Amino acid sequence: MSDTELITALEAVLFVSDRPVPLAELARLLEADRSAVEAAVEALAAACQARGVRVQRLGDAVWMVSAPEAAAIVERFLGLEASQRLSRAALETLAIIAYRQPISRAGIEALRGVSADYAVSVLLARGLIAEVGRLDTVGHPALFGTTFEFLQQIGLERLEDLPPLPHGEGASE
């Protein structure tokens, strides 16, 4: 399969997918090695920059979504009401999770200095965060990370596109 055919097939699969698709699954489906699929994903993402769709990547999974700058018209077409804004506490919690993921509720609370129960429940309900694992310690607390919905809402293609933190406020080591 030529590079152009691979990109075309990749775009078609991502277009009809209703979920993020792992790169390994794409490689099997497209009968191509992983490096060729990764190159095709990057080429497709670059080609979509000036269009109404984007290729989002979170870890080893990719998904095709509408462009963030088209959100208002897409919401109007779908008849969606404007969603309520997040509270300051939820936004702070979301920022902590985005930059420090995976992080436990206790880790969030240690940084914020207050309970994160309500903010975490709001973010989970909106699909902006999800449980991504468990700590191997007493009680096995949940670890949280951001989701594709988070990337879509914030208008990013991947986590690496988050703006850098000011000096001295680096992400978890």
C-alpha positions as a Markdown table, in Angstrom:
| # | Residue | x | y | z |
|---|---|---|---|---|
| 1 | Met | 0.0 | 0.0 | 0.0 |
| 2 | Ser | 1.4 | 3.4 | -1.0 |
| 3 | Asp | 1.7 | 6.3 | 1.6 |
| 4 | Thr | -1.2 | 8.0 | -0.1 |
| 5 | Glu | -3.4 | 4.9 | 0.0 |
| 6 | Leu | -2.5 | 4.3 | 3.7 |
| 7 | Ile | -3.4 | 7.9 | 4.6 |
| 8 | Thr | -6.7 | 7.6 | 2.7 |
| 9 | Ala | -7.6 | 4.3 | 4.4 |
| 10 | Leu | -6.6 | 5.7 | 7.8 |
| 11 | Glu | -8.8 | 8.7 | 7.2 |
| 12 | Ala | -11.8 | 6.6 | 6.2 |
| 13 | Val | -11.5 | 4.3 | 9.3 |
| 14 | Leu | -11.1 | 7.3 | 11.7 |
| 15 | Phe | -14.0 | 9.1 | 10.0 |
| 16 | Val | -16.5 | 6.2 | 10.7 |
| 17 | Ser | -15.1 | 5.2 | 14.1 |
| 18 | Asp | -17.2 | 6.1 | 17.1 |
| 19 | Arg | -14.3 | 5.8 | 19.5 |
| 20 | Pro | -10.6 | 6.4 | 19.8 |
| 21 | Val | -8.7 | 3.7 | 17.9 |
| 22 | Pro | -5.4 | 2.3 | 19.2 |
| 23 | Leu | -2.4 | 2.5 | 16.8 |
| 24 | Ala | -1.8 | -1.3 | 17.1 |
| 25 | Glu | -5.4 | -1.9 | 16.0 |
| 26 | Leu | -5.0 | 0.4 | 13.0 |
| 27 | Ala | -1.7 | -1.3 | 12.1 |
| 28 | Arg | -3.4 | -4.7 | 12.1 |
| 29 | Leu | -6.4 | -3.4 | 10.1 |
| 30 | Leu | -4.4 | -1.5 | 7.6 |
| 31 | Glu | -1.8 | -4.3 | 7.3 |
| 32 | Ala | 1.0 | -1.9 | 7.9 |
| 33 | Asp | 3.8 | -1.6 | 10.4 |
| 34 | Arg | 3.3 | 0.7 | 13.3 |
| 35 | Ser | 5.9 | 3.3 | 12.2 |
| 36 | Ala | 4.1 | 3.6 | 8.8 |
| 37 | Val | 0.7 | 4.1 | 10.6 |
| 38 | Glu | 2.2 | 6.7 | 12.9 |
| 39 | Ala | 3.7 | 8.6 | 9.9 |
| 40 | Ala | 0.2 | 8.4 | 8.2 |
| 41 | Val | -1.4 | 9.8 | 11.4 |
| 42 | Glu | 1.0 | 12.7 | 11.5 |
| 43 | Ala | 0.5 | 13.4 | 7.7 |
| 44 | Leu | -3.3 | 13.2 | 8.1 |
| 45 | Ala | -3.2 | 15.5 | 11.2 |
| 46 | Ala | -1.1 | 18.0 | 9.2 |
| 47 | Ala | -3.5 | 17.9 | 6.2 |
| 48 | Cys | -6.5 | 18.5 | 8.5 |
| 49 | Gln | -5.2 | 21.7 | 10.1 |
| 50 | Ala | -7.0 | 23.9 | 7.6 |
| 51 | Arg | -10.2 | 21.8 | 7.5 |
| 52 | Gly | -13.2 | 21.3 | 9.7 |
| 53 | Val | -11.9 | 18.1 | 11.3 |
| 54 | Arg | -8.9 | 17.3 | 13.3 |
| 55 | Val | -7.0 | 14.2 | 14.3 |
| 56 | Gln | -6.7 | 13.9 | 18.1 |
| 57 | Arg | -4.1 | 11.7 | 19.8 |
| 58 | Leu | -4.1 | 10.6 | 23.4 |
| 59 | Gly | -1.4 | 8.1 | 24.2 |
| 60 | Asp | -1.5 | 5.3 | 21.6 |
| 61 | Ala | -5.0 | 6.0 | 20.4 |
| 62 | Val | -6.3 | 8.4 | 17.7 |
| 63 | Trp | -9.7 | 9.8 | 16.8 |
| 64 | Met | -11.1 | 12.2 | 14.2 |
| 65 | Val | -13.1 | 15.1 | 15.7 |
| 66 | Ser | -14.6 | 18.3 | 14.6 |
| 67 | Ala | -12.4 | 21.4 | 14.6 |
| 68 | Pro | -12.7 | 23.5 | 17.8 |
| 69 | Glu | -13.2 | 26.7 | 15.9 |
| 70 | Ala | -16.3 | 25.0 | 14.3 |
| 71 | Ala | -17.8 | 24.1 | 17.7 |
| 72 | Ala | -20.5 | 26.7 | 17.8 |
| 73 | Ile | -21.9 | 25.8 | 14.4 |
| 74 | Val | -21.7 | 22.1 | 15.1 |
| 75 | Glu | -23.5 | 22.5 | 18.4 |
| 76 | Arg | -26.2 | 24.6 | 16.7 |
| 77 | Phe | -26.6 | 22.0 | 14.0 |
| 78 | Leu | -26.9 | 19.2 | 16.6 |
| 79 | Gly | -29.3 | 21.3 | 18.7 |
| 80 | Leu | -27.1 | 21.2 | 21.7 |
| 81 | Glu | -27.5 | 23.7 | 24.4 |
| 82 | Ala | -24.5 | 25.7 | 25.5 |
| 83 | Ser | -23.0 | 23.8 | 28.4 |
| 84 | Gln | -22.6 | 25.3 | 31.8 |
| 85 | Arg | -19.2 | 26.7 | 32.6 |
| 86 | Leu | -17.0 | 24.8 | 35.1 |
| 87 | Ser | -16.6 | 26.3 | 38.5 |
| 88 | Arg | -13.2 | 27.7 | 39.5 |
| 89 | Ala | -12.6 | 24.7 | 41.7 |
| 90 | Ala | -13.4 | 22.3 | 38.9 |
| 91 | Leu | -11.1 | 24.2 | 36.5 |
| 92 | Glu | -8.3 | 24.2 | 39.0 |
| 93 | Thr | -8.8 | 20.4 | 39.5 |
| 94 | Leu | -8.8 | 19.9 | 35.8 |
| 95 | Ala | -5.6 | 21.8 | 35.3 |
| 96 | Ile | -3.9 | 19.8 | 38.0 |
| 97 | Ile | -5.0 | 16.5 | 36.5 |
| 98 | Ala | -4.0 | 17.7 | 33.0 |
| 99 | Tyr | -0.5 | 18.6 | 34.0 |
| 100 | Arg | 0.2 | 16.0 | 36.7 |
| 101 | Gln | -1.6 | 12.9 | 35.3 |
| 102 | Pro | -2.0 | 10.2 | 36.4 |
| 103 | Ile | -2.8 | 11.6 | 39.8 |
| 104 | Ser | -4.8 | 10.4 | 42.8 |
| 105 | Arg | -7.6 | 12.4 | 44.6 |
| 106 | Ala | -5.2 | 12.8 | 47.5 |
| 107 | Gly | -2.5 | 14.2 | 45.2 |
| 108 | Ile | -5.1 | 16.7 | 43.9 |
| 109 | Glu | -6.1 | 17.7 | 47.4 |
| 110 | Ala | -2.5 | 18.1 | 48.5 |
| 111 | Leu | -2.0 | 20.6 | 45.8 |
| 112 | Arg | -5.3 | 22.4 | 46.2 |
| 113 | Gly | -5.4 | 22.3 | 50.0 |
| 114 | Val | -9.1 | 21.4 | 50.0 |
| 115 | Ser | -11.3 | 18.5 | 49.2 |
| 116 | Ala | -11.6 | 17.6 | 45.5 |
| 117 | Asp | -14.6 | 15.2 | 45.8 |
| 118 | Tyr | -17.2 | 17.5 | 44.2 |
| 119 | Ala | -14.8 | 18.8 | 41.5 |
| 120 | Val | -13.7 | 15.3 | 40.5 |
| 121 | Ser | -17.3 | 14.1 | 40.4 |
| 122 | Val | -18.3 | 17.0 | 38.1 |
| 123 | Leu | -15.3 | 16.3 | 35.8 |
| 124 | Leu | -16.1 | 12.6 | 35.7 |
| 125 | Ala | -19.7 | 13.3 | 34.9 |
| 126 | Arg | -18.8 | 15.6 | 32.0 |
| 127 | Gly | -16.3 | 13.0 | 30.7 |
| 128 | Leu | -13.3 | 15.4 | 30.9 |
| 129 | Ile | -11.4 | 13.0 | 33.2 |
| 130 | Ala | -11.5 | 9.2 | 33.7 |
| 131 | Glu | -10.0 | 6.7 | 36.0 |
| 132 | Val | -6.8 | 5.5 | 34.3 |
| 133 | Gly | -5.4 | 3.1 | 36.9 |
| 134 | Arg | -4.9 | 2.4 | 40.6 |
| 135 | Leu | -2.0 | 3.1 | 42.9 |
| 136 | Asp | -0.2 | 0.1 | 44.2 |
| 137 | Thr | -0.6 | 1.1 | 47.8 |
| 138 | Val | -2.9 | 0.7 | 50.8 |
| 139 | Gly | -6.5 | 1.1 | 49.6 |
| 140 | His | -5.5 | 1.1 | 45.9 |
| 141 | Pro | -6.7 | 4.7 | 45.3 |
| 142 | Ala | -7.9 | 5.6 | 41.8 |
| 143 | Leu | -5.6 | 7.6 | 39.5 |
| 144 | Phe | -7.2 | 10.1 | 37.2 |
| 145 | Gly | -6.2 | 11.4 | 33.7 |
| 146 | Thr | -7.8 | 13.5 | 31.0 |
| 147 | Thr | -9.9 | 12.1 | 28.2 |
| 148 | Phe | -10.4 | 12.7 | 24.5 |
| 149 | Glu | -13.4 | 14.8 | 25.5 |
| 150 | Phe | -11.0 | 17.1 | 27.4 |
| 151 | Leu | -8.8 | 17.5 | 24.4 |
| 152 | Gln | -11.8 | 18.2 | 22.2 |
| 153 | Gln | -13.3 | 20.8 | 24.6 |
| 154 | Ile | -10.0 | 22.6 | 25.1 |
| 155 | Gly | -9.2 | 22.5 | 21.4 |
| 156 | Leu | -6.0 | 20.5 | 21.5 |
| 157 | Glu | -4.9 | 17.5 | 19.3 |
| 158 | Arg | -2.7 | 15.9 | 22.0 |
| 159 | Leu | -1.6 | 16.5 | 25.6 |
| 160 | Glu | 1.8 | 17.6 | 24.4 |
| 161 | Asp | 0.1 | 20.7 | 23.0 |
| 162 | Leu | -0.8 | 22.0 | 26.5 |
| 163 | Pro | 1.0 | 25.3 | 27.1 |
| 164 | Pro | 4.1 | 25.0 | 29.3 |
| 165 | Leu | 3.7 | 25.8 | 33.0 |
| 166 | Pro | 5.5 | 28.9 | 34.3 |
| 167 | His | 9.1 | 28.2 | 35.5 |
| 168 | Gly | 9.2 | 26.4 | 38.8 |
| 169 | Glu | 5.7 | 24.9 | 38.4 |
| 170 | Gly | 6.7 | 21.8 | 36.4 |
| 171 | Ala | 4.6 | 18.7 | 35.9 |
| 172 | Ser | 5.1 | 15.6 | 38.1 |
| 173 | Glu | 8.6 | 14.1 | 38.0 |
